[in-house]
Structures are given as structure tokens and as C-alpha cells.
Amino acid sequence: MSRIVYVNGDFVPEEAAKVSIFDRGFLFADGVYEVTPILHGKLIENAGHMARLERSMRELQMPPPCPVEEIAALMKELVARNDVYEGMVYVQVTRGAADRDFAFPEDATPTLVMFTQERKIEDTDSSRLGIRVISTPDWRWARRDIKTVQLLAPSLMKMRAKAAGAHDAWMVQDGFVTEGTSNNAYIVTKDGTIVTRHLSTEILHGITRASVLRLAAEAQMKVEERPFTIAEAQEAAEAFMTAASAFVTPVVEIDGVTLGDGKPGPVARRLREIYIATALEHAD
């Protein structure tokens, strides 16, 4: 049976979904989005994703299509209609359709679309074996704290990683790692300290990141929020990344240098375990 998607007030088969060619998301990447994981048919940390969606719209002076509480209810209905047990639900809001002009239209109606994807996220090869990353220059715009749909630079970096036989790229600016193409980056020093870049406009304020750092503190793990270099990462005891679609995923190789014994480290494994357990306990 065809997947059901949501477009501007209607649940329709994906083949029937239509958005105007004059939509500013299509013409200018004038849009924001969120991806919420689904485990056991429930939304994981969706309140945080809705709060960030609301902030992203506010930062871009974009009127919301409806209150985020209504968006959250529509997401639940979409998951139920598609009977998704494990995967993700994607939500995108754009400024809407208007004749092409750099200036914002005064009367455009915001576009709201949603779709689900079924995929394994709880037990994956990446979580069991770890991933390999390469470093690339960070070419993105300066407001990375806003979750916009302008993802061409991360896509190019992901393809560069793929061509190098790696899984992802960690982006570097002024000599320091910012983040991965769609994830926050971490290392664990030899004394067991978790290090990740501090929050600013230079990285996305990850919903999973916030929860993982809180859980690490509750587990009496030491955390430092500061920049780190690729060289420091290559000397680390272990490394990992966090993302809504991957939770906590170990990194076992950086620019061809194997970390530790080349297997997922104990800190990453433990954080993934307690994150999933806690997330399921509070799933919506």
C-alpha cells in the first residue's frame, strides 16, 4: 500500500502529494525542518524537536502554519496511519508560495509537509561496529543553529566521505571540529572526559545532544564543552556522534587513524544504552 503523507491540511498518498513550483522552500531553501525518531510506534523526544522547530521559524521571521501542538498531533496521526514501528517522521515548514522575489512576501501561506520513513535505528551495524569519518572544511553559512533545509554543503561532504570509503565527515573551521554532516561530534579523552563543542551559532543545538549530556552528568561522567582538533580526536580513547536518527553512534576511525582497538568504546556503548532506555520510558 502507498505511504500516506501530509500536505497542507490533507493526508494523501505520496503519489498525489503536490507543492507549488513557486514555493520558497524550492526556490530559496526558505524553510526549516525537524526529524523525530520513532521507536515501538512512539515519538522520541518530540517536545524538544517541536520547541526547536518553533525557534527556527522565529529566527527566520517565518509565520507558523499552525501551533506546534497541532503539528505534534498530526505527526502522531501520520505515524499511526502508516503503522510505523521504527523509523522517523520528517516535518518541513516553508514560508509558502509567492512569485519569485528575494524579499519576503507579505501574504504567503506557510507550507507544511510531513512524511514517515521506516528504517532500523535501534539495532544497526553502525551502532554495533562503529563508523569511519573523514575531515572536511566547513563551507556552511554562519547560522547553523537554525535547522534550515539548505543542506547542499553537508550533502557534498557526505558524498566526499562516501568516495573515501567512510561513513560521514566531521567539518572543520579555524582548525577545530564543528560537527558532522547531520550530527554532533564528541571525543573521549584518555582520562575518560567527554569533550564536545560548546553551543553557539556555529553548530546545531542537538536535541539528542542535550539529553546525552544530561544523562552523562547523571552517570557521573565528566563533560567539557569546548572545541577540539582532528589531531586531538585521533589521539582520543574513543569518539562518537549523536543525532535523532542515530542516537549515540561510536566513531572508530578518523581520517584513516584507528581509535583504540578499532571497536566501539565503553563510554559510547553505555550512553547509547541509557539514552534508548530513557527515551523509550518517556516516549510520546
C-alpha positions as CSV (number, residue, x, y, z in Angstrom):
1,M,0.0,0.0,0.0
2,S,1.2,3.5,-0.8
3,R,2.7,5.6,2.0
4,I,0.5,8.3,3.3
5,V,2.0,11.8,3.6
6,Y,0.7,15.1,4.9
7,V,0.5,18.2,2.7
8,N,-1.1,21.5,3.8
9,G,-4.1,20.1,5.7
10,D,-4.6,16.8,3.9
11,F,-3.4,13.2,4.4
12,V,-2.8,11.9,0.8
13,P,-1.0,9.0,-0.9
14,E,2.6,10.1,-1.7
15,E,1.9,9.9,-5.4
16,A,-0.8,12.5,-5.1
17,A,1.3,14.9,-3.0
18,K,1.9,18.3,-4.6
19,V,3.6,21.6,-3.7
20,S,3.7,24.7,-5.9
21,I,6.8,25.3,-8.0
22,F,6.8,28.8,-6.6
23,D,7.2,27.6,-3.0
24,R,10.1,29.5,-1.4
25,G,11.4,26.3,0.1
26,F,12.0,25.1,-3.5
27,L,13.3,28.4,-4.9
28,F,15.3,29.8,-2.0
29,A,15.7,26.9,0.6
30,D,13.5,29.3,2.7
31,G,12.3,26.6,5.0
32,V,13.0,24.7,8.2
33,Y,12.6,21.1,9.3
34,E,12.8,18.5,12.0
35,V,13.2,14.8,12.1
36,T,11.8,12.9,15.1
37,P,12.7,9.2,15.6
38,I,10.0,6.6,16.1
39,L,10.6,3.6,18.3
40,H,8.0,1.0,19.1
41,G,5.5,3.2,17.3
42,K,6.1,6.2,19.6
43,L,7.7,9.6,19.0
44,I,11.1,10.1,20.8
45,E,11.8,13.5,22.4
46,N,9.3,15.2,20.2
47,A,8.7,18.0,22.6
48,G,12.3,19.1,22.1
49,H,12.0,18.9,18.3
50,M,8.8,21.0,18.3
51,A,10.5,23.6,20.5
52,R,13.4,23.8,18.1
53,L,11.1,24.0,15.1
54,E,9.3,26.9,16.7
55,R,12.6,28.6,17.4
56,S,13.8,28.0,13.8
57,M,10.7,29.7,12.4
58,R,11.0,32.6,14.8
59,E,14.7,33.1,13.9
60,L,13.7,33.3,10.2
61,Q,10.7,35.6,10.9
62,M,8.6,32.8,9.4
63,P,4.9,32.7,10.5
64,P,4.0,29.2,11.7
65,P,1.3,27.3,9.7
66,C,-0.4,26.4,13.0
67,P,0.6,25.9,16.7
68,V,3.3,23.3,17.2
69,E,1.0,21.4,19.4
70,E,-1.2,20.8,16.4
71,I,1.8,19.8,14.3
72,A,2.7,17.2,17.0
73,A,-0.8,15.8,16.9
74,L,-0.6,15.5,13.1
75,M,2.7,13.7,13.4
76,K,1.2,11.1,15.7
77,E,-1.7,10.6,13.3
78,L,0.6,10.2,10.4
79,V,2.7,7.6,12.2
80,A,-0.5,5.7,13.1
81,R,-1.8,5.9,9.5
82,N,1.4,4.4,8.2
83,D,1.7,1.9,11.1
84,V,5.4,2.8,11.6
85,Y,7.0,0.8,14.4
86,E,10.6,2.0,13.9
87,G,11.9,4.9,11.8
88,M,11.4,8.6,11.5
89,V,8.9,11.3,10.8
90,Y,10.0,14.3,8.8
91,V,8.4,17.7,9.2
92,Q,9.1,20.7,6.9
93,V,7.7,24.3,7.1
94,T,8.4,26.8,4.4
95,R,7.4,30.5,4.0
96,G,5.0,29.4,1.3
97,A,4.4,30.1,-2.4
98,A,4.8,33.5,-4.0
99,D,6.2,35.0,-7.2
100,R,9.9,34.8,-7.1
101,D,11.5,37.7,-5.2
102,F,14.3,37.8,-2.7
103,A,12.1,40.0,-0.4
104,F,9.7,38.1,1.8
105,P,6.1,38.0,0.5
106,E,3.6,39.8,2.8
107,D,0.7,37.4,2.3
108,A,2.1,33.9,1.6
109,T,0.5,31.0,3.4
110,P,3.2,28.8,5.0
111,T,3.6,25.3,3.6
112,L,3.6,22.3,6.0
113,V,4.5,18.8,4.8
114,M,5.3,15.6,6.6
115,F,6.2,12.1,5.8
116,T,7.4,8.9,7.6
117,Q,10.4,6.6,6.8
118,E,10.6,3.1,8.0
119,R,14.2,2.1,8.9
120,K,16.2,0.4,11.6
121,I,17.6,2.8,14.2
122,E,17.7,0.8,17.4
123,D,20.0,-2.0,16.4
124,T,22.2,-1.2,13.4
125,D,25.6,-2.1,12.0
126,S,26.8,1.4,12.8
127,S,25.9,1.1,16.4
128,R,27.5,-2.3,16.8
129,L,30.6,-1.8,14.7
130,G,31.1,2.0,14.7
131,I,31.6,4.3,11.8
132,R,34.6,5.9,10.0
133,V,34.8,9.6,9.4
134,I,36.9,12.0,7.4
135,S,37.5,15.7,8.0
136,T,36.4,18.4,5.5
137,P,36.4,22.2,5.6
138,D,33.1,23.6,6.9
139,W,31.6,25.5,4.0
140,R,28.2,26.3,5.5
141,W,26.5,29.6,6.3
142,A,27.0,31.2,9.7
143,R,23.6,30.4,11.3
144,R,24.0,26.6,11.8
145,D,21.9,26.8,14.9
146,I,18.8,27.3,12.7
147,K,17.7,23.9,11.2
148,T,17.1,25.0,7.7
149,V,16.6,22.9,4.5
150,Q,19.7,24.4,2.8
151,L,21.7,21.1,3.1
152,L,23.8,21.2,-0.1
153,A,27.1,21.6,1.7
154,P,26.6,18.7,4.1
155,S,25.4,16.6,1.2
156,L,28.6,17.3,-0.8
157,M,30.6,16.5,2.3
158,K,28.7,13.2,2.8
159,M,29.5,12.3,-0.8
160,R,33.2,13.1,-0.2
161,A,33.2,10.8,2.8
162,K,31.4,8.0,0.7
163,A,34.0,8.4,-2.0
164,A,36.8,7.9,0.6
165,G,35.2,4.7,1.9
166,A,34.0,6.4,5.1
167,H,30.5,6.9,6.6
168,D,30.5,10.6,7.4
169,A,32.5,13.8,7.5
170,W,33.4,15.9,10.5
171,M,33.6,19.5,9.5
172,V,36.5,21.8,10.5
173,Q,36.5,25.6,10.9
174,D,39.6,27.6,12.0
175,G,41.3,24.3,12.9
176,F,38.6,22.9,15.1
177,V,35.8,20.4,14.6
178,T,32.3,22.0,14.4
179,E,30.1,18.9,13.8
180,G,29.2,16.1,11.5
181,T,27.1,16.4,8.3
182,S,24.0,15.7,10.3
183,N,25.2,15.1,13.9
184,N,27.1,16.5,16.8
185,A,30.6,15.2,17.4
186,Y,32.4,14.0,20.6
187,I,35.6,12.6,21.7
188,V,36.5,10.8,25.0
189,T,40.0,11.6,26.3
190,K,42.2,9.0,27.9
191,D,41.2,10.1,31.3
192,G,37.5,9.5,30.4
193,T,36.4,13.1,29.9
194,I,33.7,13.6,27.2
195,V,34.5,16.6,25.0
196,T,32.1,18.3,22.6
197,R,32.0,21.7,21.1
198,H,30.1,24.3,23.1
199,L,26.7,25.7,21.8
200,S,26.8,28.7,19.6
201,T,25.6,29.7,16.1
202,E,28.3,27.5,14.7
203,I,26.6,24.2,15.4
204,L,23.1,22.8,15.6
205,H,21.7,22.7,19.2
206,G,21.0,18.9,19.1
207,I,18.0,17.6,20.9
208,T,19.8,14.2,21.4
209,R,23.0,16.1,22.4
210,A,21.2,17.8,25.2
211,S,19.8,14.6,26.6
212,V,23.0,12.7,26.2
213,L,25.0,15.3,28.1
214,R,22.4,15.3,30.9
215,L,22.5,11.5,31.1
216,A,26.3,11.6,31.1
217,A,26.2,14.0,34.1
218,E,23.7,11.9,35.9
219,A,26.0,8.9,35.4
220,Q,28.9,10.8,37.0
221,M,30.8,11.2,33.7
222,K,33.0,14.3,33.3
223,V,32.0,16.6,30.3
224,E,33.8,19.5,28.8
225,E,32.1,21.7,26.3
226,R,35.0,23.1,24.2
227,P,36.4,22.9,20.7
228,F,38.8,20.1,19.7
229,T,41.0,19.4,16.7
230,I,41.2,16.4,14.4
231,A,44.6,15.7,15.8
232,E,43.3,15.6,19.4
233,A,40.4,13.4,18.2
234,Q,42.9,10.9,16.6
235,E,44.7,10.6,20.0
236,A,41.5,10.1,21.9
237,A,40.5,6.9,23.7
238,E,37.2,6.9,21.7
239,A,34.8,9.1,19.8
240,F,31.1,9.1,19.0
241,M,28.4,11.2,17.4
242,T,24.7,11.9,18.3
243,A,21.7,12.5,16.1
244,A,18.0,12.0,16.3
245,S,18.2,9.3,13.6
246,A,21.2,7.6,15.0
247,F,21.1,8.2,18.8
248,V,24.7,7.6,20.1
249,T,26.9,6.1,17.4
250,P,30.5,5.2,18.0
251,V,33.3,6.5,15.7
252,V,36.2,4.1,15.3
253,E,38.3,5.8,12.7
254,I,39.1,9.4,11.8
255,D,41.0,10.3,8.6
256,G,42.4,6.8,8.4
257,V,43.6,6.7,12.0
258,T,42.0,3.9,14.1
259,L,40.9,4.8,17.6
260,G,41.8,2.4,20.4
261,D,41.3,-1.2,19.3
262,G,39.0,-0.1,16.4
263,K,35.9,-1.2,18.2
264,P,33.1,0.9,19.9
265,G,34.3,2.2,23.2
266,P,32.6,1.7,26.6
267,V,31.5,5.3,27.0
268,A,29.7,5.4,23.7
269,R,28.1,2.0,24.3
270,R,26.9,2.9,27.8
271,L,25.5,6.3,26.7
272,R,23.6,4.6,23.8
273,E,22.2,2.1,26.2
274,I,20.9,4.5,28.8
275,Y,19.7,7.0,26.1
276,I,17.5,4.5,24.4
277,A,16.1,3.2,27.7
278,T,15.4,6.7,28.9
279,A,13.9,7.8,25.6
280,L,11.5,4.9,25.4
281,E,10.5,5.4,29.0
282,H,9.4,9.0,28.1
283,A,8.2,8.3,24.5
284,D,5.1,10.1,23.4
